[in-house]
Structures are given as C-alpha cells and as structure tokens.
Amino acid sequence: MTDRTSKILQWFLYALLIISAVLGILFYMDFGRADILIYWGYALLGFTFIITVLASLSSLLLKPKSAVKFLITLGIMVVLGIVAYSLATNEFSPLQLEKMDISEIGSRIVGAGLIFMYILAGLAILAIFYSAISRVFK
C-alpha cells in the first residue's frame, strides 16, 4: 500500500470512529434511536466486508505465490467440506423434521457443518501438539 493510500485509509477510519462514537454517546444519552445505531452497524459491516475482499484480491493479484497457497488451502477446505457432507446423515424421522420445521437436506447440512467444525478443531489441536513437541526437540 502506498503512503498516500495509507493516509487516506487512516483518515477514513478516523472518521468512521468519530461517527461511531458520536452515535454511541447520543444513544446512551437518550438522544438517538436504536434503529439508527443498528443501521450504522450494518453499514460498518458492509464497509468491513468490501475492504476485506478488496485487500484480499489485491494481495492475491500482487503476490502470485500467495495466490497458489490460497488456492491450495481453498481446495483442502472444499475436500474437507465434501468429506463432512458425505459423513453427515439425517437421524430424524419425518415427524420430528416436521415438528422442528426443517427439511432432510437442512438437517444433513447442519450435521455436515458440525462435522466440518469437529475436523477443523481436531486439526487445530494436532497443530498445537505438533508445535509444542517440535519445540522440545529443537
């Protein structure tokens, strides 16, 4: 990022901070409405999403080696997602599904999400153990 772009972004973030602080103070002094604060939160979430996507895309375009690493990581995540979905099952009867107001596919997707999370948690724990053990032997 160039120095000029960095300065512009810095002042933009200061402006967002000041607006947020003013809205927060007005809200807690009972001069502001809650819906304005909620909409401001949505706007901040949108700004964050746009800036994150643009920064990621510019980083990938400027550094092709990191793009290859990113694509490999994305491929691994897709494979883990497919494995999690193939391991997920629907364990509910049609009556239970109707009572919970969910479809069989929805139940399977929720199960796949849980299995995916369990796989990632297991990999994180293994990485922590590997890191601790490898430090002992160095």
URVENRA-V50675 format. One record per run of one state. SS is the DSSP state (2 for helix, 1 for strand, 0 for the rest). FROM is the first residue (numbers start at 0). LEN is the number of residues. Records with the same first field share a line. If there is no record, write none. Layout:
SS=FROM-LEN / FROM-LEN
This chain:
0=0-2 / 28-5 / 62-1 / 87-6 / 100-3 / 136-2
2=2-26 / 33-29 / 63-24 / 93-7 / 103-33
